Amino acid sequence: MKINWGTGIVLSFIAFISFILFFVVRMNMDSNANHDLVTEDYYKEALNHQKEINAEVNANKHEKIRLEKTANGLLLHFPENIDFNKTKGTVSLYRPSNKQLDFDLPISLSNTNLLVPDKRLLDGRWDIKITWSYNGQDYLQKEKITY
């Protein structure tokens, strides 16, 4: 049997479509490829977006929180001019590759530093969201680090 060019083009299309379908099915069945939203309450959080923008503007008006990797973990240096007893908030650490590693820490300062323990942080990329309030004013700082 002789294959002409028309049959060859049709066979090429069928091979290409089969190749693409194989990978689509494989990615949907693979348990390692999680297809989760960033947060469970995505739409509810979208309503609070303007509050986040205002908090980020407030944080940008003042000295930023510095992040420093130490032997004990990740050290967050809050501005020196704040009263650490009046500072309340949370530090949220988000791991894009695995939501089981995400965690939140309450901000409880005994001085102007906060330590995130090394045992909680695996090597790789982390998105850090620091939300705090001081004297009735809300602040928000977002950072992306590779630990």
Helices and strands as residue ranges (DSSP letters): H 5-29, H 42-47, H 49-61, E 66-69, E 73-77, G 84-86, E 88-94, G 99-101, E 103-106, E 113-117, G 118-120, E 125-134, E 137-146
